[in-house]
Amino acid sequence: MTVEFPEPTVPATGRAEVFLRYLGYFRESVVAKLSALPEAEVRRSTLPSGWTPLELAKHLRYVELRWIEWGFQGRDVGDPWGDRRAERWYVASEESREQLLAALRAQGAHTRAVVTGTGLDVRGAPSERWAGAEPPPLERVLFHLLQEYARHLGHLDIVTELAGGPVGE
């Protein structure tokens, strides 16, 4: 893995840097786990719910899209729910692991640019994402992204271990 765990004892310039370190660590952990699995295992589910590791990676990319671009920035992103078909995660057969992981990293780069150029107390733009409620500040959006990544990386740890891939912490 190319990103070291963001130890709390390593000084940071502020809360935004702490958020970005953890998001980067979680994102690269997802990339590392998916990269270590054979192709057949990234498209196979070992769970009753039926999701695959590739579907989870695509979902995380769309989570960032929904919370940062569609939500916080209030941008038109086309289909913010493009990671789903019939109320479940979905990856088309022509979508490759390389494409999906590149899209995840690109979304992370966009998130980093937004965070480094915006104060954590800045409220998001009004958008459909908030269903008429007042948009939250960037700090709340980032906190939500962190819990999404941490929770789903835990799920991926188990699935990767069941598939014979690297074991998580």
C-alpha positions as CSV (number, residue, x, y, z in Angstrom):
1,M,0.0,0.0,0.0
2,T,1.3,3.5,-0.9
3,V,-0.4,5.4,1.9
4,E,0.7,5.0,5.5
5,F,-1.9,4.8,8.3
6,P,-2.5,8.4,9.5
7,E,-1.2,7.9,13.1
8,P,-2.8,10.5,15.5
9,T,0.7,11.3,16.8
10,V,1.9,12.7,13.4
11,P,1.3,16.5,13.4
12,A,-1.2,17.9,11.0
13,T,-1.8,21.5,9.9
14,G,-5.4,21.3,10.8
15,R,-8.6,19.2,10.8
16,A,-8.9,19.3,7.0
17,E,-5.5,17.6,6.6
18,V,-6.6,14.9,9.1
19,F,-9.8,14.2,7.1
20,L,-7.8,14.0,3.9
21,R,-5.2,11.7,5.4
22,Y,-7.8,9.3,6.6
23,L,-9.9,9.4,3.4
24,G,-6.7,8.8,1.4
25,Y,-5.7,5.9,3.6
26,F,-9.2,4.3,3.3
27,R,-9.4,4.9,-0.4
28,E,-6.0,3.4,-1.1
29,S,-6.7,0.4,1.2
30,V,-9.8,-0.3,-1.0
31,V,-7.6,0.0,-4.1
32,A,-4.9,-2.3,-2.6
33,K,-7.4,-5.0,-1.6
34,L,-9.2,-5.0,-5.0
35,S,-5.8,-5.0,-6.8
36,A,-4.7,-8.1,-4.9
37,L,-7.7,-10.2,-5.8
38,P,-7.9,-12.4,-8.9
39,E,-10.3,-11.1,-11.6
40,A,-12.9,-13.8,-10.9
41,E,-13.1,-12.8,-7.2
42,V,-13.7,-9.1,-7.7
43,R,-16.8,-10.0,-9.7
44,R,-18.1,-12.7,-7.4
45,S,-20.1,-12.4,-4.2
46,T,-19.5,-14.5,-1.2
47,L,-22.4,-12.9,0.8
48,P,-26.1,-13.5,0.9
49,S,-26.7,-9.8,0.1
50,G,-24.9,-10.4,-3.3
51,W,-22.6,-7.4,-3.6
52,T,-19.2,-7.9,-5.2
53,P,-15.9,-6.1,-4.4
54,L,-16.1,-4.2,-7.7
55,E,-19.6,-3.1,-6.9
56,L,-18.4,-1.8,-3.5
57,A,-15.6,0.2,-5.2
58,K,-18.0,1.8,-7.6
59,H,-20.4,2.5,-4.8
60,L,-17.6,4.4,-2.9
61,R,-16.8,6.5,-5.9
62,Y,-20.5,7.5,-6.2
63,V,-20.7,8.1,-2.5
64,E,-18.0,10.8,-2.9
65,L,-19.7,12.1,-6.0
66,R,-23.1,12.4,-4.2
67,W,-21.7,14.0,-1.1
68,I,-19.0,16.4,-2.6
69,E,-20.1,17.3,-6.1
70,W,-23.9,16.8,-6.1
71,G,-24.3,17.7,-2.5
72,F,-21.7,20.1,-1.2
73,Q,-20.9,21.8,-4.5
74,G,-24.5,21.6,-5.8
75,R,-23.4,20.5,-9.3
76,D,-25.4,18.6,-11.9
77,V,-23.7,15.2,-12.1
78,G,-26.1,13.5,-14.4
79,D,-27.1,10.3,-12.5
80,P,-25.9,10.6,-8.9
81,W,-27.2,7.1,-8.3
82,G,-25.3,5.5,-11.3
83,D,-23.8,2.9,-9.0
84,R,-27.3,1.2,-8.7
85,R,-29.7,-0.8,-10.8
86,A,-33.0,-2.0,-9.3
87,E,-32.1,-0.8,-5.8
88,R,-28.7,-2.7,-5.6
89,W,-25.1,-1.9,-6.5
90,Y,-24.3,-2.7,-10.1
91,V,-21.2,-3.0,-12.3
92,A,-21.6,-3.7,-16.0
93,S,-19.6,-6.5,-17.5
94,E,-17.7,-4.0,-19.7
95,E,-16.5,-1.9,-16.7
96,S,-13.0,-3.1,-15.8
97,R,-11.3,-3.1,-12.4
98,E,-8.7,-0.6,-13.8
99,Q,-11.4,1.8,-14.9
100,L,-13.4,1.6,-11.7
101,L,-10.3,2.1,-9.5
102,A,-9.1,5.0,-11.7
103,A,-12.5,6.6,-11.3
104,L,-12.3,6.1,-7.5
105,R,-8.9,7.8,-7.4
106,A,-10.0,10.6,-9.7
107,Q,-13.0,11.2,-7.4
108,G,-10.7,11.3,-4.5
109,A,-8.5,13.9,-6.2
110,H,-11.6,16.0,-6.8
111,T,-12.5,15.7,-3.1
112,R,-9.0,16.7,-2.1
113,A,-9.1,19.8,-4.3
114,V,-12.5,20.8,-2.8
115,V,-11.3,20.3,0.7
116,T,-8.0,22.2,0.3
117,G,-9.8,25.1,-1.3
118,T,-12.6,25.4,1.2
119,G,-13.0,26.1,4.9
120,L,-14.5,23.2,6.9
121,D,-17.2,25.6,8.3
122,V,-18.4,26.5,4.8
123,R,-22.0,25.3,4.1
124,G,-22.7,23.4,0.9
125,A,-24.8,24.8,-2.0
126,P,-28.5,24.2,-1.9
127,S,-29.2,21.2,-4.1
128,E,-31.6,18.2,-4.6
129,R,-29.2,16.2,-2.4
130,W,-30.5,17.9,0.8
131,A,-34.2,17.5,-0.1
132,G,-35.0,21.1,1.0
133,A,-33.0,21.0,4.2
134,E,-30.2,23.5,4.9
135,P,-26.9,22.2,3.4
136,P,-24.4,21.0,6.0
137,P,-20.9,22.4,6.4
138,L,-18.0,20.7,4.7
139,E,-16.8,19.2,8.0
140,R,-20.1,17.2,8.4
141,V,-19.9,16.0,4.8
142,L,-16.3,14.8,5.4
143,F,-17.3,13.1,8.6
144,H,-20.0,11.2,6.8
145,L,-17.5,10.2,4.0
146,L,-15.1,8.9,6.6
147,Q,-17.7,6.6,8.3
148,E,-18.8,5.3,4.8
149,Y,-15.2,4.4,3.9
150,A,-14.3,2.9,7.3
151,R,-17.5,0.8,7.4
152,H,-17.2,-0.4,3.8
153,L,-13.5,-1.1,4.2
154,G,-14.3,-3.4,7.1
155,H,-16.8,-5.2,4.9
156,L,-14.2,-5.5,2.2
157,D,-11.7,-6.9,4.7
158,I,-14.0,-9.8,5.4
159,V,-14.8,-10.5,1.7
160,T,-11.2,-10.3,0.7
161,E,-10.2,-12.7,3.4
162,L,-12.9,-15.1,2.4
163,A,-11.6,-14.9,-1.2
164,G,-8.1,-15.8,-0.1
165,G,-6.7,-12.3,-0.5
166,P,-4.8,-10.2,2.0
167,V,-6.1,-10.1,5.6
168,G,-6.9,-6.7,7.2
169,E,-5.9,-5.5,10.6
